[in-house]
Amino acid sequence: MPDVKYPLKISTNSRYLVDQENSPILLQGDAAWSLIARSTKEDVELYLRNRSQKGYNTILVNLIEHWFAEKPPKNIYGDEPFTTPGDFSLPNERYFEHADWVIRKAAEHNIQLLLAPMYLGYPGTDEGWFKEILGASLGQCFDYGTYLGERYAGFQNILWSMGADRNPTQPGLLERIDAIALGIKHHDKRHLMTAQCEPEFSSMDQFSSGGWVDFNAVYTYGIVHRKLLAEYNRKPVKPIFLIESTYEGEHNSSQAQIRRQAYWSVLCGGFGHVFGNFPVDVSAKGWQSSMDTPGALSMQNWGKLFRSRKWYALIPDQKHELVTGGLGEFRGLDYLSAACTNDFSTLIAYMPTARTISVDHSKLSGTKVSAWWYNPGTGKASSEGEFSAKEVTEHSPPTEGDWVFLLENASKDFPSPGQ
């Protein structure tokens, strides 16, 4: 996988992110919220090496922890983030030196951090810094932001993610989050910024008024493709990605569920998503043995497949003009999502369950089209041969389970999917 030239920028069509050489970047993310606070340097190295080898280029991380640490908010080496506990107007240099080290180490592996400067915490819990933020003045919030902006403006591999797990509905909370965000941007004009809300909301649902949201993060446990398409169709256009949905091992999730939300994240107009696995995301005991789970390996296959094609040129087939039959239920979990590149050379469709589908080839370019089936669990592809581009045909996957179907202009000589 080619090196990414960080920091990232917004594409000219505002649909995805590009690096400094304007190369489109598929966000293949992993949730490792407690990496900075809870992991030793040796474990950070182990983790980053593993994720880099699997194609991950983004890690969602808390800069400071309120709950998920051995002795919160101290890091593994006993350093508090603030010299006076709970007063984030007094940052502790030793703590942030370790955070700097983690960010630089990620850069060595060509990984960026989606960095949360002040995790709010889920409503009804003490997991985040919700109370401390409300207890601070607007000036203190702005000063904390300016401290972070000045400190990290020179780093390359950062995207900022404000909030997390809570909507800013409490009186005074939105103003304080805005102050932190604008404080960061006062010094750091290089790194893009987003925000995470409660489930079933997006950044633009809750944080649009501050003017600092550069790209849109979607968080849902519901019907993922419906929320993604709603955000894709939102005006004005902003790049969207799936920042969180069901984690592997959470809520009795199946591997098909883990995969379908990942494939929906791109085929419904997004530029990627963040995968999660509970032991890894909070660096819980034994997390090292969870780095090579089936879900993590499926995300490796996901990245290889989309990078083997012009994923950034895909436009969702919302009117079902290409895949016309076997669509499943739009309000259900068996919905077939499909998208075609803007030059009509490649159609990609993901089906959570096996079924026969009808495809109108006439929409694709060229006189002949080639068909592929791709197994998202194994990463193996099989050819179904060539067809005339002027006909409607039916296609059935080789076996039961979830599958990806590709139909492409045969004259383009595309490689086998995932290579």
C-alpha positions in Angstrom: 0.0 0.0 0.0 1.5 3.4 -1.0 2.5 5.9 1.7 0.0 8.5 2.6 1.3 12.1 2.6 -0.5 13.6 5.6 -2.2 15.8 6.7 -5.4 15.0 4.7 -7.5 17.6 2.7 -11.0 17.6 1.3 -11.4 16.5 -2.3 -12.6 19.1 -4.9 -16.0 17.5 -5.0 -16.3 17.4 -1.2 -17.1 13.6 -1.2 -13.9 12.2 0.3 -10.4 13.1 1.7 -7.1 13.3 -0.2 -3.5 13.5 0.9 -1.0 16.2 0.1 -0.5 14.8 -3.4 -4.3 14.7 -4.0 -4.5 10.9 -3.8 -7.9 9.7 -2.6 -7.5 8.1 0.8 -9.9 5.2 1.9 -10.3 5.6 5.6 -9.6 2.1 7.1 -10.0 2.8 10.8 -9.7 0.9 14.0 -11.1 2.0 17.4 -8.3 2.0 20.0 -9.7 4.6 22.3 -7.3 3.9 25.2 -4.1 3.4 23.3 -2.4 6.6 24.6 -3.4 6.3 28.3 -3.5 2.6 28.9 -0.7 1.1 26.8 3.0 0.8 27.3 5.3 1.9 24.6 6.1 -1.8 23.8 2.3 -2.5 23.4 1.8 0.6 21.3 4.5 -0.7 18.9 3.0 -4.2 18.8 -0.5 -2.8 18.0 0.6 -0.3 15.4 2.7 -2.9 13.6 -0.2 -5.3 13.5 -2.7 -2.7 12.2 -0.3 -1.4 9.6 0.3 -4.9 8.2 -3.5 -5.2 7.7 -3.9 -2.0 5.8 -5.3 0.2 8.6 -4.4 3.8 8.2 -6.5 5.5 10.9 -6.8 4.9 14.7 -9.6 6.5 16.8 -8.0 7.5 20.1 -8.7 9.5 23.2 -6.0 12.0 23.9 -7.0 11.9 27.6 -8.9 9.3 29.5 -11.4 9.8 32.2 -12.5 6.3 33.0 -10.8 3.6 30.8 -7.4 3.4 32.4 -5.7 1.5 35.2 -5.8 4.5 37.5 -7.8 7.1 35.5 -7.0 9.7 34.4 -3.3 8.8 34.8 -1.6 7.0 31.9 0.2 3.7 32.3 3.3 5.5 33.6 1.4 7.3 36.3 1.3 10.7 34.7 -1.9 12.9 35.1 -3.0 14.9 32.0 -3.4 18.0 34.2 -1.3 19.2 37.1 -4.4 19.8 39.1 -6.8 16.9 38.7 -9.8 17.8 36.6 -8.5 21.3 35.7 -7.7 21.1 32.0 -6.5 24.6 32.0 -3.3 23.2 33.6 -1.9 20.6 31.2 0.9 18.3 32.5 3.9 18.3 30.1 5.0 14.7 31.0 1.6 13.3 30.1 1.5 15.1 26.7 5.1 14.1 25.9 3.9 10.5 26.0 1.0 11.3 23.8 3.4 13.0 21.4 5.5 9.8 21.3 2.4 7.7 20.4 1.4 10.0 17.6 5.0 10.1 16.1 5.2 6.3 16.4 1.9 6.0 14.5 3.4 8.2 11.8 6.3 5.8 11.4 3.7 3.2 10.4 2.0 5.7 8.0 -1.0 5.8 10.3 -3.0 8.9 11.4 -4.8 9.4 14.6 -8.4 10.4 14.7 -7.8 12.2 17.9 -10.5 13.0 20.5 -9.2 15.9 22.7 -12.0 15.7 25.3 -14.3 12.6 25.3 -17.7 13.5 26.6 -18.9 10.1 27.7 -22.2 8.2 27.2 -25.2 9.8 29.0 -25.8 8.4 32.5 -22.1 7.5 33.0 -18.9 9.1 34.3 -16.9 7.7 31.4 -16.0 11.1 29.9 -15.2 14.7 30.8 -18.8 16.0 30.5 -18.9 17.4 34.1 -15.5 19.0 34.0 -16.3 20.8 30.7 -19.5 22.2 32.1 -17.6 23.3 35.2 -15.1 25.2 33.1 -15.4 28.8 31.7 -15.6 29.5 28.0 -12.2 31.1 28.3 -10.6 28.0 29.9 -12.1 25.8 27.2 -10.7 28.1 24.5 -7.3 28.1 26.2 -7.2 24.3 26.3 -8.0 24.3 22.6 -5.3 26.8 21.8 -2.8 24.7 23.8 -3.7 21.6 21.7 -3.7 23.6 18.5 -0.3 25.1 19.1 1.2 21.8 20.3 0.0 19.7 17.5 -0.1 22.0 14.5 3.3 20.8 13.4 2.4 17.1 13.5 1.3 15.5 10.1 -0.8 12.5 11.0 -3.8 14.0 12.9 -7.6 14.4 12.3 -9.5 15.9 15.2 -12.7 14.4 16.5 -14.7 16.4 19.0 -17.2 15.2 21.6 -18.1 11.4 21.4 -21.1 9.4 22.7 -23.1 12.4 23.8 -25.1 15.1 22.1 -24.4 18.7 23.2 -27.9 19.3 24.4 -27.1 20.3 28.1 -27.2 24.1 28.5 -23.7 25.5 27.9 -22.2 22.4 26.6 -22.2 23.2 22.9 -20.7 26.6 23.5 -17.8 25.0 25.4 -17.2 22.4 22.8 -17.2 25.1 20.2 -14.7 27.0 22.3 -12.3 24.0 22.4 -12.7 23.4 18.7 -12.2 27.0 17.7 -9.2 27.2 20.1 -7.6 24.3 18.3 -8.3 26.0 14.9 -6.8 29.3 16.1 -3.3 27.7 15.9 -3.9 24.5 13.9 -5.2 25.4 10.4 -3.7 22.3 8.8 -5.8 19.4 10.3 -9.4 18.6 9.5 -12.0 18.3 12.2 -15.2 16.3 12.8 -17.4 15.3 15.8 -19.0 12.2 17.2 -22.5 12.3 18.7 -24.8 9.9 20.4 -26.0 6.9 18.3 -28.4 7.7 15.5 -26.9 11.2 14.9 -24.2 12.7 12.8 -21.7 15.6 13.2 -23.9 17.8 11.1 -27.0 16.9 13.1 -25.6 18.4 16.3 -22.4 20.5 15.7 -23.0 22.4 12.4 -23.6 25.8 14.1 -20.0 26.3 15.2 -18.6 26.3 11.6 -15.7 24.0 12.4 -17.0 20.7 11.2 -15.0 19.9 8.0 -16.3 16.3 7.4 -19.3 14.4 8.7 -19.1 11.4 11.0 -22.1 9.0 11.2 -22.8 7.0 14.4 -25.7 4.5 14.3 -26.7 1.1 15.6 -29.9 1.3 13.5 -30.3 0.6 9.8 -26.8 1.8 8.8 -27.4 2.2 5.0 -30.4 4.4 5.6 -28.5 6.9 7.8 -25.5 6.9 5.5 -27.6 7.7 2.4 -29.5 10.4 4.3 -26.1 12.1 5.2 -24.8 11.5 1.6 -27.9 13.4 0.3 -27.5 16.3 2.9 -26.8 19.8 1.6 -24.3 21.3 1.6 -22.2 18.3 0.6 -19.5 17.2 3.1 -17.4 14.0 3.1 -19.0 11.3 5.2 -17.7 8.2 7.0 -19.1 5.7 9.5 -17.3 6.5 12.8 -19.0 3.8 14.8 -21.6 1.1 14.7 -21.7 -2.4 16.2 -18.3 -3.6 17.4 -17.2 -7.2 16.9 -18.2 -9.2 20.0 -20.8 -6.6 21.0 -24.6 -7.1 21.0 -24.3 -10.7 19.7 -23.0 -9.3 16.5 -22.4 -11.7 13.6 -19.5 -11.5 11.1 -22.0 -10.6 8.4 -23.2 -7.7 10.5 -19.6 -6.4 10.9 -18.9 -6.7 7.2 -22.2 -5.3 5.9 -21.8 -2.0 7.9 -18.3 -1.7 6.5 -19.4 -2.3 2.9 -22.4 0.0 3.3 -20.0 2.8 4.4 -18.5 3.0 1.0 -21.3 1.9 -1.3 -23.7 4.4 0.3 -21.4 7.3 -0.5 -18.8 7.4 2.3 -15.0 7.4 2.3 -14.6 4.7 4.9 -15.3 3.6 8.4 -13.9 2.7 11.8 -14.0 -0.9 12.9 -14.2 -1.8 16.6 -13.5 -4.8 18.9 -14.1 -4.3 22.6 -10.9 -5.7 24.1 -8.8 -3.7 21.7 -10.7 -0.5 21.8 -10.1 0.1 25.5 -6.9 -2.0 25.8 -8.7 -4.3 28.1 -6.8 -7.3 29.6 -5.8 -9.8 26.9 -6.5 -7.3 24.0 -3.3 -8.6 22.3 -5.1 -11.9 21.4 -8.0 -10.0 19.8 -6.0 -8.3 17.1 -6.4 -11.1 14.6 -10.1 -11.8 14.9 -12.3 -12.7 11.9 -13.6 -9.1 11.9 -10.2 -7.6 11.8 -9.2 -9.9 8.9 -12.4 -9.1 7.1 -11.5 -5.4 7.2 -8.2 -6.2 5.7 -10.1 -7.9 2.8 -12.4 -4.9 2.6 -9.5 -2.5 2.2 -7.8 -4.6 -0.5 -11.0 -4.9 -2.5 -11.9 -1.2 -2.6 -8.3 -0.1 -3.1 -8.1 -2.4 -6.1 -10.9 -0.3 -7.8 -11.7 3.5 -8.1 -13.8 3.4 -4.8 -13.7 7.3 -4.6 -15.6 7.5 -8.0 -18.5 5.3 -6.8 -22.0 6.8 -6.9 -24.8 5.0 -5.0 -27.3 3.3 -7.2 -30.2 4.9 -5.2 -32.8 4.5 -8.0 -31.8 0.8 -8.6 -31.1 1.4 -12.3 -28.2 -1.1 -12.4 -29.2 -3.8 -9.9 -32.9 -4.1 -10.6 -33.9 -7.3 -8.8 -33.0 -9.1 -5.6 -32.6 -5.9 -3.6 -33.9 -7.1 -0.3 -35.8 -4.8 2.1 -34.6 -1.1 2.2 -35.7 -0.9 5.9 -34.0 -4.2 6.7 -30.6 -5.8 7.3 -30.7 -7.8 4.0 -30.6 -4.7 1.8 -28.4 -4.9 -1.3 -26.3 -1.7 -1.6 -24.8 -1.0 -5.0 -22.7 1.8 -6.5 -21.2 2.5 -9.9 -18.1 4.6 -10.8 -18.8 7.9 -12.5 -17.3 6.6 -15.8 -19.7 3.6 -15.6 -16.8 1.2 -15.8 -17.3 -0.6 -12.5 -20.4 -1.7 -10.6 -19.9 -3.0 -7.0 -22.8 -4.5 -5.0 -22.8 -6.0 -1.5 -25.5 -8.5 -0.5 -25.7 -9.5 3.2 -27.5 -12.8 2.3 -27.2 -14.9 -0.9 -29.9 -14.4 -3.5 -30.3 -14.2 -7.3 -30.0 -10.6 -8.5 -30.9 -9.0 -11.8 -28.4 -6.6 -13.4 -28.9 -4.2 -16.3 -25.7 -4.2 -18.2 -26.7 -1.4 -20.6 -25.7 1.3 -18.1 -22.1 0.2 -18.1 -19.5 1.4 -20.6 -18.0 -0.9 -23.2 -19.5 -3.6 -25.4 -18.7 -6.5 -23.1 -18.7 -6.7 -19.3 -16.9 -9.1 -16.9 -18.5 -10.4 -13.7 -16.9 -11.4 -10.4 -18.0 -12.8 -7.1 -15.9 -11.7 -4.1 -16.1 -13.5 -0.7 -15.6 -10.7 1.9 -14.8 -13.2 4.6 -12.0 -15.0 2.8 -10.9 -12.3 0.4 -11.1 -14.8 -2.6 -12.6 -13.9 -5.9 -14.0 -16.1 -8.7 -14.9 -15.0 -12.3 -18.3 -15.6 -13.7 -17.2 -14.8 -17.3 -18.1 -12.1 -19.8 -21.5 -10.9 -21.0 -22.8 -8.5 -23.6 -23.2 -5.0 -22.2 -26.6 -4.6 -23.8 -28.6 -7.2 -21.8 -30.2 -7.8 -18.5 -28.9 -10.9 -16.7 -29.4 -12.8 -13.5 -26.5 -13.8 -11.2 -26.3 -16.0 -8.2 -23.4 -16.3 -5.8 -21.5 -19.6 -5.5 -22.7 -20.4 -1.9 -24.7 -19.1 1.0 -23.6 -16.2 3.0 -22.7 -12.6 2.2 -21.1 -11.7 -1.1 -19.8 -8.8 -3.2 -20.7 -8.8 -6.9 -18.6 -6.8 -9.4 -19.5 -6.0 -13.0 -16.9 -4.2 -15.1 -16.1 -3.0 -18.6 -14.2 -6.0 -20.0 -11.9 -3.9 -22.1 -10.4 -2.1 -19.1 -8.5 -5.3 -18.1 -9.2 -4.9 -14.3 -7.2 -7.2 -12.0 -8.9 -9.9 -9.9 -10.7 -8.1 -7.0 -8.7 -7.6 -3.9 -5.3 -8.0 -5.5 
